[in-house]
Each structure stands twice: as structure tokens, then as C-alpha cells.
Amino acid sequence: MNYTLLTFLNLIVMVLLIIVISLQNKSAGLSNVFGSSGNIVQTRRGFEKWLFYATTILGILFVGLSITLLLIK
């Protein structure tokens, strides 16, 4: 593949990874640091589960593309 095309794909994956990470739920705030009693285990469902899988896949793609770009250069 072309180096420019791989760089462009890496940039797209990076932007998508930033978007997916920023969309995830941040409900565990400072209340857990000070000993709140909210120790409830929740399973991921629906959109939250999709975001989790998308984050994992995009992270693996980003690392793979970055290593490939380093080896090609």
C-alpha cells in the first residue's frame, strides 16, 4: 500500500477513536473517590455496548496502522 494512504487511514481511525471515547459514559465521578456506596455492577447494553466494541476495534486498528507505518518508513 501507499504510505500516504496508510497515513490518511491512520488519521481517520484516530479521529473516530477520539469521538468514540468522548461519547462514552463518564458516570463514575469524584463520588467514588470519597467512598460512596454505589458499588453496583452494571452490564453494558445497547449503544454503550456498541461504543465499547467500537473503541476496542478502533484501538487495535490504530496500533496496527501505526506499527505498519513505522515499519514501512
C-alpha positions as CSV (number, residue, x, y, z in Angstrom):
1,M,0.0,0.0,0.0
2,N,1.0,3.6,-0.4
3,Y,2.5,5.4,2.6
4,T,0.2,8.4,2.1
5,L,-2.9,6.2,2.0
6,L,-1.9,4.5,5.2
7,T,-1.2,7.8,6.9
8,F,-4.7,9.0,5.8
9,L,-6.3,5.9,7.1
10,N,-4.5,6.2,10.4
11,L,-5.7,9.8,10.7
12,I,-9.3,8.7,10.1
13,V,-9.1,5.9,12.6
14,M,-7.5,8.3,15.2
15,V,-10.4,10.9,14.8
16,L,-13.0,8.1,15.1
17,L,-11.3,6.8,18.2
18,I,-11.3,10.2,19.8
19,I,-15.0,10.6,19.0
20,V,-16.0,7.2,20.3
21,I,-14.0,7.6,23.5
22,S,-15.6,11.0,24.2
23,L,-19.1,9.6,23.7
24,Q,-18.6,7.0,26.5
25,N,-20.4,7.4,29.8
26,K,-18.5,9.2,32.5
27,S,-20.8,8.5,35.4
28,A,-18.0,7.5,37.8
29,G,-17.1,10.9,39.1
30,L,-15.4,12.0,42.3
31,S,-18.1,10.5,44.5
32,N,-16.4,7.1,44.2
33,V,-13.1,8.5,45.4
34,F,-14.6,9.5,48.7
35,G,-16.3,6.2,49.5
36,S,-19.8,6.3,48.0
37,S,-21.9,3.3,48.4
38,G,-22.7,3.0,44.7
39,N,-20.9,-0.3,44.2
40,I,-23.4,-1.7,41.7
41,V,-22.1,-3.8,38.8
42,Q,-23.7,-2.9,35.6
43,T,-23.6,-4.7,32.3
44,R,-23.2,-2.8,29.0
45,R,-26.4,-2.7,26.9
46,G,-27.3,-1.3,23.5
47,F,-25.4,1.8,22.4
48,E,-23.0,1.6,25.4
49,K,-22.0,-2.0,24.3
50,W,-21.6,-0.8,20.7
51,L,-19.3,2.0,21.9
52,F,-17.2,-0.4,23.9
53,Y,-16.7,-2.7,20.9
54,A,-16.0,0.2,18.6
55,T,-13.4,1.5,21.0
56,T,-11.6,-1.8,21.1
57,I,-11.7,-2.4,17.4
58,L,-10.5,1.2,16.6
59,G,-7.8,1.0,19.2
60,I,-6.4,-2.2,17.7
61,L,-6.6,-0.7,14.2
62,F,-4.8,2.4,15.3
63,V,-2.0,0.5,16.9
64,G,-1.7,-1.8,13.9
65,L,-1.6,1.0,11.4
66,S,0.9,3.0,13.5
67,I,3.2,0.0,13.7
68,T,2.8,-0.6,10.0
69,L,3.7,3.0,9.2
70,L,6.8,2.7,11.4
71,L,8.0,-0.5,9.6
72,I,7.4,1.0,6.1
73,K,9.2,4.2,6.8
